[in-house]
Amino acid sequence: MLMSAKRKNLLHTIESPEDLRKLRLEDLPEVSKELRQFIIDVISSNPGHFASSLGVVELTVALHYAYNTPYDQLVWDVGHQAYGHKILTGRRDVFHTNRQYGGISGFPAREESIYDTFGVGHSSTSISAALGMAVAAKQKKEDRKVVAVIGDGALSAGMAFEGLNNAGAQNADILVVLNDNRMSIDPNVGALKEYLLDITTSPTYNKFKDEVWNLLGKMSKIAPKSRPLAQQIEHALKTSLLHHSNLFEALNFRYFGPVDGHDVMYLSRLFKDLQKITGPKLLHVVTKKGKGFPRAEMDATLFHAPPGRFDKVSGKIFTIPRTGNKQAKYQEVFGETMIELAENNPRIVAITPAMPTGSKLTKMIKQMPDRVYDVGIAEQHAVTFAAGLATQGMVPYCTIYSTFLQRAYDQVIHDVALQKLPVVFCIDRGGLVAGDGATHHGIFDLAYLRIIPNIIVSAPMDEVELRNLLYTAQTSDYGPFSIRYPRGNGVLPDWKKPFEKIPVGKSRLIRTGKDIAILSVGHPGNFVKIAAEKLAAEKIEVTHYDMRFVKPLDEEALHLVAQQFDEVITVEDGIISGGFGSAVIEFFNEHKYPVHVTRLGVPDYFVSHGKQQELYHECGFDAEGIYNTVKKVLLEHVTQLTGKKHL
């Protein structure tokens, strides 16, 4: 009994991978069991990315056991699978603060730990980064190993293949671990998925795989000089039995696998053996997303990042957001509206890069499977694919998270805007997005899109405006048309109104007042409404315009504002450097208006993680921040005019 109790506390003796490596190989299954349960215990009460990390528990333990981290470099792709890594590398006791305001990041972050060798959040970067580290080690004559762990979903992105191609050409000493669970957030799509499935299910190949590996080990022990011959035999057998292995081997990678990603002892021994083989190597590991938690195994998409707290035994989710008589999410409004539009316009199609669930296109996929294209994690391809559709008279609605659209910036410019093609960019998660932090905030799109010729840049203040912008955008005369909306709930219980076409470049006057003008774009206009009511109670009268468009600006409204007010405040859920407020300043300057503009938005730094309301407050454009700014601006204005500090 004492031995059993002792063995059940192994995880709490591990403050670093060095402690892990002091354990016996036979202890690793128990460590894995405790680590999985620890993740379940914490994430059930503090939701975050869940199923991905459960699926790589044994892989994580084996990697840190076999490699001398942090001297050996371990690079996690995307990073939502790295919770076990964080717990084993000194962050166990603060893991409960994961994704919370002021707590640790939900992704690997170099400033957080020396074990986080590369900051990640977007997919498919690991191989390129690991190659850079391996080449640097060679240049510095350091005997350090470099491992990149990439999911099969992330392998569909072009950058992953660019990294593989270059790593093979460099003949770099790098190990790529392909974590094959046939899932990204949603089930994987595309030819690569079928290719990997063929490898893992080939009865002929799997029959010989273990025998070939054992042959290699025996030949190396009997006659070390025979290793090259053994490798040739292995290669010949794989080539004859499974021609698919040529994909990786044609890129000059030694291919090993597929192997069971949940056999921690076997993986540990395997990683030790692979360290003896130089050059580019790829280990194909098969895992189960959500492993060890039945509900997550059955519904890996829902439990990729559960929408609320859940029972750690049954998996019952306690706090799924309700949408009945409450405000719907902007994403739900988008999904419902797309179906309505497509039913009335046969030329409309929808495109998503591996985000059908998050973007709420799943219902449209069920009703119109031939009108929705999930192209996998391939944002650049998604944009140019949409451009190709547009050349043939189709009306593609390309829905991409703001932070991921950054990855296709050249395609937006070169393939769409330059040719003035009518692609509708539905930019999801525009603005601050809470727990995922700096890698996922969609704060740059207003700034980086408004500088591109030919493109319309818009942002709705509420759900009805979102519907009407989506309805307006289907007219091909406009060319590329972007509509950005935030993550989360809207403000209107009754939003399903008849469609109305919005005049492009025209704002809405929400409120009139004589003291100051506030120009808002997008959802923060609702914060302005709250602040204006509070100010009105103090006899401070605000004129409020919902500008709706960053490009083209409503010049008529701006002329009126400039002629009536000395002080103007702009509000946006985006970076203020070069954003909407900057566009307003440029307009006033061009027309020589002596108007003082105070910009509210995201300051010039990378905002960390927390709840949206906490981040709005930090950046100063929640209702309280707007209220305080109006009071401050008017006080300074009166002081400047009279020399007396009073309103």
BABAKOL-689506 format. One record per residue (C-alpha): residue in one letter; y, x negated, z negated. Coordinates in pm, whole numbers, padded with zeros to 5 digits, always signed. Layout:
BABAKOL-689506
aYXZ...
This chain:
BABAKOL-689506
m+00000+00000+00000l+00242-00281-00083m+00169-00453+00248s+00221-00124+00433a+00556-00065+00262k+00665-00419+00337r+00573-00389+00705k+00782-00074+00734n+01102-00260+00649l+01087-00532+00912l+01396-00411+01099h+01612-00451+00791t+01516-00817+00764i+01654-00885+01112e+02020-00986+01112s+01991-01173+01441p+01731-01252+01710e+01662-01575+01524d+01517-01365+01241l+01314-01168+01493r+01165-01487+01633k+01039-01583+01286l+00799-01289+01289r+00444-01297+01419l+00370-01161+01762e+00154-00896+01593d+00462-00767+01404l+00649-00669+01719p+00492-00323+01763e+00609-00233+01412v+00958-00370+01482s+00968-00161+01798k+00859+00149+01609e+01126+00100+01343l+01394+00021+01601r+01317+00337+01798q+01332+00549+01483f+01659+00386+01377i+01816+00478+01711i+01689+00836+01677d+01822+00865+01321v+02171+00743+01409i+02221+00907+01748s+02096+01245+01624s+02402+01264+01397n+02643+01056+01608p+02564+01138+01973g+02581+00873+02240h+02362+00741+02520f+02014+00810+02396a+01720+00832+02637s+01799+00507+02819s+01794+00298+02504l+01472+00461+02379g+01305+00366+02706v+01374-00007+02669v+01296-00060+02300e+00988-00275+02361l+01156-00455+02650t+01454-00538+02427v+01241-00669+02143a+01031-00879+02381l+01333-01033+02551h+01500-01140+02229y+01166-01263+02092a+01077-01472+02396y+01420-01608+02487n+01652-01823+02280t+01947-01585+02282p+02243-01629+02277y+02193-01976+02431d+01973-01811+02690q+02190-01552+02861l+02084-01186+02867v+02286-00953+03092w+02242-00575+03062d+02326-00367+03365v+02544-00059+03295g+02497-00114+02922h+02403+00236+02809q+02051+00098+02757a+02169-00172+02515y+02166+00009+02178g+01851-00173+02065h+02013-00498+02174k+02317-00424+01959i+02106-00338+01655l+01902-00659+01681t+02213-00877+01726g+02393-00824+01397r+02536-00474+01442r+02270-00268+01268d+02485-00184+00966v+02785-00077+01176f+02587+00099+01446h+02680+00437+01295t+03037+00373+01418n+02917+00349+01778r+03168+00507+02021q+03389+00625+01734y+03760+00549+01711g+03788+00200+01562g+03411+00150+01574i+03186-00059+01794s+03169-00002+02168g+02893+00201+02328f+02852-00077+02585p+02813-00456+02564a+03154-00614+02512r+03222-00988+02509e+03490-00958+02241e+03242-00783+02011s+02952-01030+02002i+02841-01365+02144y+02518-01188+02237d+02709-00962+02477t+02730-01215+02757f+02902-00984+03004g+03107-00668+02958v+02955-00377+03146g+02995-00004+03190h+02971+00032+03566s+02636-00019+03733s+02486-00290+03950t+02689-00588+03827s+02418-00770+03630i+02255-00972+03908s+02583-01113+04039a+02704-01200+03689a+02370-01355+03593l+02370-01559+03911g+02710-01698+03821m+02578-01797+03480a+02266-01958+03628v+02465-02158+03881a+02704-02270+03606a+02410-02383+03392k+02277-02587+03683q+02619-02743+03745k+02650-02838+03379k+02287-02957+03365e+02204-02710+03087d+01848-02598+03035r+01934-02236+02966k+01756-01933+03106v+01937-01634+03249v+01795-01280+03262a+01946-00970+03425v+01808-00630+03323i+01880-00369+03590g+01761-00011+03622d+01600+00119+03936g+01891+00361+03985a+02142+00077+03974l+01943-00113+04233s+02052+00141+04495a+02411+00011+04489g+02508-00237+04757m+02633-00493+04508a+02284-00530+04360f+02145-00625+04700e+02435-00863+04759g+02343-01034+04433l+01974-01049+04519n+02049-01188+04862n+02276-01462+04731a+02048-01549+04437g+01758-01599+04677a+01968-01817+04904q+02090-02024+04607n+01731-02061+04486a+01879-02003+04141d+01669-02013+03825i+01717-01648+03736l+01491-01365+03623v+01574-01010+03729v+01396-00749+03520l+01375-00426+03719n+01347-00143+03466d+01176+00125+03670n+01191+00469+03506r+01279+00659+03825m+01598+00785+03660s+01965+00702+03644i+02129+01001+03473d+01962+01243+03710p+01637+01166+03894n+01678+00889+04147v+01709+00966+04516g+01664+00771+04836a+01415+00550+05015l+01420+00279+04746k+01284+00525+04492e+00988+00599+04721y+00940+00229+04785l+00910+00151+04413l+00686+00452+04365d+00450+00315+04629i+00430-00014+04443t+00357+00144+04106t+00099+00389+04239s-00088+00169+04489p-00449+00178+04366t-00546-00126+04573y-00262-00340+04446n-00300-00237+04082k-00672-00309+04096f-00606-00674+04181k-00276-00728+03999d-00414-00828+03658e-00691-01037+03811v-00437-01234+04014w-00220-01292+03709n-00521-01405+03505l-00623-01636+03789l-00280-01799+03780g-00304-01857+03406k-00655-02003+03418m-00578-02237+03709s-00266-02364+03535k-00456-02443+03216i-00748-02613+03393a-00540-02808+03642p-00160-02795+03600k-00113-02949+03943s-00291-02654+04099r-00006-02412+04016p+00144-02428+04368l-00197-02342+04514a-00241-02056+04267q+00100-01921+04359q+00008-01934+04727i-00310-01740+04655e-00114-01479+04459h+00139-01446+04739a-00130-01411+05004l-00315-01142+04807k+00002-00945+04741t+00111-00970+05102s-00223-00851+05233l-00278-00577+04976l+00077-00450+04941h+00314-00519+05226h+00597-00358+05026s+00628-00668+04806n+00785-00837+05105l+01120-00666+05032f+01186-00889+04732e+00992-01187+04856a+01181-01180+05186l+01488-01241+04969n+01313-01549+04826f+01227-01382+04495r+00888-01429+04332y+00776-01073+04260f+00567-00996+03949g+00443-00656+03844p+00447-00372+03801v+00373-00408+03429d+00375-00172+03131g+00723-00184+02981h+00602-00043+02647d+00344-00314+02568v+00572-00535+02360m+00314-00807+02288y+00212-00842+02650l+00578-00848+02760s+00658-01120+02507r+00378-01343+02633l+00474-01267+02991f+00837-01367+02937k+00721-01695+02784d+00508-01764+03089l+00784-01673+03333q+01014-01929+03175k+00782-02198+03310i+00833-02082+03668t+01162-02199+03820g+01361-02029+04090p+01451-01662+04147k+01198-01420+03997l+01178-01041+03972l+00965-00868+03712h+00897-00502+03786v+00866-00318+03453v+00767+00049+03438t+00910+00243+03144k+00955+00604+03034k+01313+00718+02978g+01333+00878+02634k+01006+00712+02525g+00893+00816+02177f+01106+01132+02150p+00924+01422+02316r+01232+01631+02401a+01399+01329+02562e+01086+01251+02761m+01071+01610+02888d+01443+01638+02968a+01577+01288+03022t+01886+01418+03201l+02001+01631+02905f+01914+01358+02656h+02072+01078+02859a+02378+01152+02645p+02315+01467+02436p+02616+01702+02425g+02607+01725+02048r+02416+01654+01726f+02046+01731+01737d+01748+01766+01505k+01575+01428+01496v+01230+01589+01478s+01243+01893+01707g+01524+01775+01933k+01710+02106+01897i+02075+02048+01989f+02314+02199+01736t+02652+02177+01906i+02615+02249+02277p+02966+02349+02389r+02988+02723+02449t+03168+02859+02752g+03121+03239+02715n+03460+03373+02609k+03581+03023+02539q+03758+02796+02782a+03527+02656+03047k+03504+02289+03126y+03699+02177+03430q+03367+02054+03569e+03219+02405+03543v+03521+02552+03718f+03477+02296+03994g+03106+02374+04035e+03156+02752+04048t+03450+02722+04284m+03262+02496+04524i+02995+02764+04568e+03259+03029+04641l+03435+02808+04894a+03113+02701+05066e+02997+03061+05097n+03310+03141+05296n+03341+02816+05492p+03020+02688+05657r+03181+02350+05729i+03214+02263+05359v+02964+02017+05212a+02961+01835+04877i+02882+01469+04811t+02809+01301+04480p+02704+00942+04398a+02425+01015+04147m+02630+01255+03931p+02516+01609+04023t+02472+01717+03660g+02790+01562+03521s+02992+01699+03813k+02827+02043+03777l+02690+02055+04130t+02339+02144+04015k+02389+02517+04070m+02518+02456+04422i+02219+02230+04488k+01984+02516+04393q+02168+02772+04603m+02257+02550+04898p+02031+02244+04896d+02126+02151+05252r+02498+02150+05169v+02497+01896+04882y+02425+01525+04926d+02338+01304+04631v+02363+00955+04779g+02262+00764+04466i+02473+00505+04287a+02664+00409+04600e+03031+00505+04578q+03138+00298+04878h+02874+00460+05093a+02966+00805+04959v+03325+00770+05078t+03243+00636+05424f+02960+00889+05461a+03221+01158+05390a+03448+01001+05650g+03172+01018+05909l+03114+01385+05832a+03487+01453+05864t+03500+01302+06214q+03260+01575+06325g+03460+01867+06192m+03289+01902+05856v+03493+01943+05538p+03340+01701+05285y+03428+01743+04916c+03346+01402+04771t+03326+01431+04393i+03342+01097+04212y+03446+01003+03860s+03789+00840+03865t+03663+00513+03718f+03388+00494+03982l+03620+00573+04273q+03779+00235+04200r+03461+00081+04341a+03530+00242+04681y+03900+00165+04708d+03878-00018+05040q+03677+00266+05189v+03943+00518+05079i+04207+00307+05255h+04023+00175+05560d+03773+00448+05641v+03959+00762+05534a+04336+00728+05493l+04394+00494+05786q+04224+00744+06015k+04379+01044+05837l+04039+01207+05797p+04022+01535+05601v+03807+01416+05311v+03870+01601+04985f+03839+01366+04687c+03749+01564+04376i+03829+01306+04110d+03637+01396+03797r+03712+01248+03453g+04072+01172+03545g+04253+01032+03242l+04121+00929+02901v+03755+01020+02851a+03674+00956+02485g+03359+00776+02365d+03276+00566+02672g+03593+00362+02633a+03782+00125+02860t+03517+00098+03130h+03517+00474+03187h+03876+00588+03136g+04004+00729+03465i+04359+00613+03415f+04436+00426+03736d+04381+00678+04016l+04731+00830+04022a+04879+00483+04054y+04630+00335+04300l+04618+00639+04527r+04988+00718+04556i+05059+00387+04729i+04821+00471+05016p+04978+00627+05329n+04855+00967+05456i+04692+01081+05131i+04788+01381+04916v+04764+01316+04541s+04747+01619+04312a+04645+01717+03959p+04612+02075+03825m+04756+02177+03491d+04486+02441+03432e+04171+02595+03575v+04344+02842+03808e+04547+02559+03957l+04226+02359+04007r+04069+02647+04197n+04374+02694+04412l+04403+02324+04494l+04035+02315+04594y+04099+02622+04812t+04412+02470+04967a+04250+02134+05042q+03998+02270+05295t+04268+02289+05563s+04208+01988+05786d+04575+01957+05884y+04647+01770+05561g+04418+01471+05609p+04277+01315+05290f+04350+01527+04983s+04279+01413+04625i+04251+01647+04328r+04203+01489+03985y+04104+01675+03671p+04007+01565+03319r+03683+01566+03131g+03643+01861+02899n+03767+02213+02845g+04054+02386+03014v+04297+02629+02854l+04242+02969+03020p+03969+03215+02909d+04016+03419+03227w+04031+03167+03510k+03834+03326+03791k+04131+03466+03981p+04162+03538+04356f+04246+03224+04551e+04607+03146+04640k+04716+02871+04875i+04948+02622+04710p+05237+02480+04916v+05169+02108+04932g+05434+01908+04749k+05573+02205+04554s+05598+02219+04175r+05597+02509+03926l+05888+02579+03694i+05723+02657+03359r+06029+02680+03133t+06407+02651+03158g+06641+02491+02906k+06969+02303+02896d+06900+01998+02679i+06638+01787+02857a+06389+01802+03144i+06022+01721+03117l+05820+01663+03431s+05444+01668+03381v+05148+01629+03611g+04800+01754+03535h+04647+01876+03209p+04908+01715+02976g+05147+01987+03091n+04972+02200+02829f+05080+01954+02560v+05437+01988+02689k+05416+02367+02648i+05317+02328+02281a+05590+02071+02213a+05853+02286+02390e+05770+02584+02167k+05813+02373+01857l+06141+02231+01987a+06267+02578+02073a+06224+02677+01708e+06476+02400+01634k+06718+02521+01903i+06631+02238+02142e+06587+02384+02489v+06357+02214+02740t+06322+02257+03113h+05960+02196+03208y+05823+02143+03559d+05453+02123+03633m+05490+01893+03931r+05130+01938+04055f+05172+01666+04320v+05234+01296+04273k+05242+01259+04649p+05430+01415+04812l+05676+01475+04530d+05872+01798+04513e+06201+01646+04621e+06389+01975+04599a+06296+02010+04232l+06383+01646+04161h+06728+01687+04318l+06792+01989+04095v+06673+01804+03784a+06886+01499+03861q+07195+01715+03912q+07149+01898+03581f+07016+01640+03335d+07098+01290+03218e+06766+01252+03037v+06424+01313+03188i+06079+01260+03037t+05768+01224+03253v+05419+01292+03116e+05089+01190+03274d+04733+01116+03164g+04726+00786+03347i+04862+00433+03341i+05241+00442+03340s+05267+00117+03536g+05309+00238+03892g+05204+00596+03817f+05374+00934+03838g+05669+00837+03619s+05730+00531+03834a+05736+00753+04143v+06005+00970+03981i+06212+00663+03891e+06182+00538+04248f+06309+00872+04379f+06610+00879+04147n+06692+00518+04228e+06663+00574+04602h+06908+00864+04581k+07136+00677+04337y+07106+00931+04056p+07217+00789+03718v+06927+00953+03534h+06751+00785+03244v+06373+00835+03263t+06136+00794+02969r+05775+00768+03078l+05486+00890+02864g+05130+00808+02956v+04876+00534+02901p+05050+00205+02808d+04985-00124+02986y+04665-00216+02803f+04298-00121+02810v+04254+00168+02568s+03937+00158+02360h+03707+00448+02270g+03748+00750+02046k+03790+01125+02073q+04027+01238+02347q+04279+01380+02101e+04278+01053+01906l+04348+00859+02225y+04620+01099+02342h+04786+01048+02005e+04752+00669+02022c+04917+00668+02364g+05192+00903+02249f+05160+01191+02495d+04990+01456+02283a+05209+01749+02175e+05329+01560+01867g+05412+01250+02071i+05608+01454+02326y+05796+01637+02050n+05889+01311+01879t+05994+01151+02207v+06227+01441+02293k+06393+01413+01951k+06425+01036+01984v+06564+01046+02339l+06820+01315+02257l+06927+01136+01938e+06980+00812+02131h+07167+00999+02404v+07403+01171+02157t+07457+00842+01974q+07545+00670+02300l+07797+00942+02387t+07958+00990+02045g+07862+00689+01841k+07725+00926+01576k+07356+00962+01497h+07304+01338+01492l+07178+01614+01720
